[in-house]
Amino acid sequence: MRRFAVVLLVLAGFGLVGCSPPAKPIVGLTSVAGEPVVLLVACDSFSVVSVYERSSSAASSAPAARWVVSTSDSVERQLVELPLFQPPAGWRVDDAALTGLRPDGRYSAGGLSFRQALPVEFSAEQVRGLASDRVLTARDYRRGRVVSRAAFEKAGKASCA
């Protein structure tokens, strides 16, 4: 019986070590003056935001075009606005292969700031059609939703805990 208890504890330990916290809705998109803006609720001083074009063909072997920016100067639990392709002061461009959104393109935005962000799937048309007080964010890994900017910020800050 004692040997069984030890094996059970070891297996439980491996299960706990292999787990990572679930992704949270800390990234969203909005439109300001008709231009797409990525919103991030920073949960840590180090933050990364990425946007990439989703391939229209499953057979495509070409790497996805990406726009990736990062910083080590985020303020925890603060909402950061990142105009696409124009990072604010203090943010470094890590990959700039993606330079614009095609009208018929499909994209995904994600990020990391202590917590992994739930990815947000979107098109240029979806984002440009948003009012500046509305945010397209992820409900889960498969579905997005549009919420008020205040609701997005509140949920994002709660996700940082």
C-alpha positions in Angstrom: 0.0 0.0 0.0 2.8 2.4 0.8 4.5 1.7 -2.5 1.2 2.5 -4.3 0.9 5.8 -2.4 4.5 6.8 -3.5 3.8 5.9 -7.1 0.6 7.9 -7.0 2.3 11.0 -5.6 5.1 10.8 -8.2 2.6 10.5 -11.0 0.5 13.4 -9.6 3.7 15.5 -9.4 4.5 14.8 -13.1 1.0 15.8 -14.0 1.3 19.1 -12.1 4.7 19.9 -13.5 3.5 19.4 -17.1 0.6 21.8 -16.8 0.7 25.4 -17.8 -1.8 28.1 -16.9 -4.7 28.5 -19.3 -4.5 31.2 -21.9 -6.5 34.4 -21.0 -8.3 37.1 -23.0 -5.6 39.8 -22.6 -5.3 40.7 -26.3 -8.0 42.4 -28.4 -8.4 44.5 -31.5 -10.1 47.8 -32.1 -10.2 50.5 -34.7 -9.0 54.1 -34.2 -9.7 56.5 -37.0 -10.3 53.5 -39.3 -6.9 51.9 -38.5 -6.4 48.6 -36.7 -5.0 48.7 -33.1 -4.0 45.8 -31.0 -4.9 46.2 -27.3 -2.9 44.3 -24.6 -3.6 44.2 -20.9 0.0 43.9 -19.6 0.3 41.4 -16.7 4.1 41.8 -16.4 6.9 44.1 -17.4 7.9 41.8 -20.3 5.3 41.7 -23.0 5.1 40.3 -26.6 2.4 40.9 -29.2 2.3 39.1 -32.5 0.0 39.2 -35.5 0.3 36.8 -38.4 -1.5 36.0 -41.6 -3.2 32.6 -41.5 -2.5 30.5 -44.6 -5.4 30.1 -47.0 -4.0 26.7 -48.0 -3.3 23.8 -45.7 -0.7 22.6 -48.2 1.3 25.9 -48.0 4.8 25.3 -46.6 5.8 29.0 -46.6 6.2 30.5 -43.2 3.4 32.9 -42.2 4.1 36.6 -42.5 4.3 38.0 -39.0 4.5 41.3 -37.1 6.0 40.8 -33.6 6.9 43.5 -31.1 8.1 43.2 -27.5 9.1 45.3 -24.5 10.5 44.9 -21.1 8.9 48.1 -19.8 5.2 47.3 -19.6 3.3 48.5 -16.6 1.4 45.7 -14.9 -2.4 45.8 -15.3 -2.2 48.7 -17.7 -4.0 48.7 -21.1 -1.5 49.2 -24.0 -2.5 50.4 -27.4 -0.3 49.1 -30.3 -1.3 50.6 -33.7 -0.6 47.8 -36.2 2.8 48.2 -37.9 3.6 51.3 -35.7 4.8 50.2 -32.3 4.8 52.9 -29.5 8.0 54.2 -27.9 9.7 51.5 -25.8 8.6 48.6 -28.0 11.1 46.7 -30.2 10.1 45.2 -33.6 11.2 41.6 -33.6 9.7 40.6 -36.9 8.3 42.9 -39.6 7.5 40.5 -42.5 3.8 41.4 -42.2 3.4 45.1 -43.3 -0.3 45.4 -44.0 -3.6 43.7 -43.9 -5.1 42.4 -47.2 -8.9 42.9 -47.6 -9.4 39.1 -48.2 -6.8 38.0 -45.6 -7.4 36.1 -42.3 -5.2 36.9 -39.4 -4.5 35.9 -35.8 -3.3 38.2 -32.9 -1.8 36.8 -29.8 0.6 37.7 -27.1 2.3 37.0 -23.8 2.6 39.0 -20.6 3.1 36.6 -17.8 -0.1 35.0 -19.1 -0.5 33.5 -22.6 -3.1 35.4 -24.5 -6.1 33.6 -26.1 -5.5 34.1 -29.9 -8.0 36.5 -31.7 -8.9 35.5 -35.2 -9.9 38.4 -37.5 -10.1 40.0 -40.9 -9.2 43.6 -41.8 -12.9 44.3 -42.5 -14.0 43.0 -39.0 -11.5 45.3 -37.3 -12.1 48.4 -39.4 -15.8 48.1 -38.8 -15.4 48.4 -35.0 -16.1 51.6 -33.2 -13.2 52.7 -31.0 -15.1 51.8 -27.9 -15.6 48.2 -29.0 -13.0 45.4 -28.9 -12.8 42.1 -30.7 -11.4 39.6 -28.3 -11.4 35.8 -27.9 -14.2 34.0 -26.0 -12.2 30.8 -26.3 -9.9 29.1 -28.8 -12.5 28.9 -31.5 -14.8 31.9 -31.1 -14.4 35.6 -30.8 -16.7 38.2 -29.4 -17.1 42.0 -29.5 -17.2 43.7 -26.1 -17.0 47.2 -24.7 -13.5 48.5 -24.2 -14.2 48.8 -20.4 -15.4 45.2 -20.2 -12.3 44.0 -22.1 -10.0 46.0 -19.8 -11.7 44.7 -16.7 -11.6 41.1 -17.8 -8.0 41.5 -18.9 -6.9 42.9 -15.5 -8.8 40.1 -13.7 -6.9 37.6 -15.9 -3.6 38.9 -14.7 -4.3 37.7 -11.1 
